[in-house]
Amino acid sequence: MRTVRALQKLRGVLVRPCPPPLFVRSWSMAQSQSFSSSSAEKPMPGNSMLRHLTSKIKATGPISVAEYMREVLTNPVMGYYVQNDMLGPDGDFITSPEISQIFGELLGIWCLSEWMGAGKPSRFQLVEFGPGRGSLANDILRVFSQLRGALGGAAVSVHLVEVSPKLSQVQAQCLTGDQSQVSASEDEPVYRHGTTTTGLPISWYRNLDDVPRGFSIYLAHEFFDALPIHKFQGTEKGWREVMVDIDPDEPGKLRLVIVPAPTLASTQLIQADEKRRHVEVCPEGGVIVQRLANRITEDGGAALIADYGHDGTKMDTFRGFKGHKLHDVLASPGSADLTADVDYSYLRRMAGATVACMGPVSQKDFLKNMGIDTRLQVLLRNCADPSTRAQLIQGYDMLTNPLKMGERFQFFTMLNHSRLTRPEPEQSKGGKKMAPVPKKGPAPLPVAGFSELGLS
Ligand code: SAH
């Protein structure tokens, strides 16, 4: 019920109209689009990423799809994410936080709700992975600012894990109004820092390991899908890895090959009882989830992962996007986004038993459980302009319609076990010490978004 109260207190402020719905990276929508290039596309003249990859392959042989993806997306000099602002009308795709402010507002209430469910610790770190343009964090921080009273003087700080210096600049502009400083040395774990427009300390890091320890709510929206995957194929001789090689017929082009001998990855990453013939595994995502599980177990907190994904059922989801259209993954590398569906069954396995996992639940169910209908009504009540009203409704439809983003996008959470087994301790009058937790108390409060809140 706490999220209901929070929703009621949230003012009906419209801060930005929704952009026209563009192209999202979910799979079924992607299938209905045509490729913006075919595998027959001639490589771009002067594509330095292609030259870099072909010289690498010439030197050491075919590279894994994971290495290909890592180089193309995050190479420190020419990587796609490092060089581009790929979101929005002029970019390659659009995401939920960009579509509607309501998305971030409801996630802000989720963060508050989990902080309360953990007994309102006095220090609270909001950590976001891959914040894109900073829109999600911005909407969350507006909620924190409006519901400041509920936060009761907790020391809140904001921590962004972002590989792209270019996007960190866009985020800093959005979140601090350009009041941020870049660190003097490139080796500093904090490479940028400042104060948000709502008055909170904010820092940027390249890796989770550099983020300070302590109670944290971790958010990852359309982040895990950008992490490198290995691709495997079942053959008569056993599992073999699919790799990227130079096309012998056209040396300026790349092609996918099945390597004849097992690789370290093909021997280590496939489950013994695997039934599919084609499998994608994202070990980098697995490592991040393991580290999150350790932190949540030791320091308290929760992680919310939202992405398009499946529960260990899909086979070939590796794809590229450019200019809001599907794009051949091997054509003009570095000029297009690369992505693969998140395998939630793998993330759950990697999280292990030290944390409690819930989900995945569909975006439609999550947002409805969080009260998206109520929030939409409040904003509509406060908005007279017919075109803005139409955009608000269009954004709501895009986020929740099962044929659009409602079913394909899913939410998954990792929680400290105490969140589900212990009753919520009340803060003492002094505000610091927790009241002793009774051995047999009321049932723990439900985790917002993952169960119905009974909003009516
Ligand atoms: N969360 C945003 C942006 C999604 S795009 C949104 O939903 O709108 C992916 C984001 O992750 C970008 O900000 C990109 O620069 C960042 N990113 C990709 N790979 C990363 C990595 N390995 N480490 C840190 N950030 C990464």
Residues whose N, C-alpha, C, O or C-beta is under 5 A from the ligand:
A	BS01	SAH	Y81 T95 P97 F129 G130 P131 G132 V161 E162 V163 S164 L167 R206 H221 E222 F223 A226
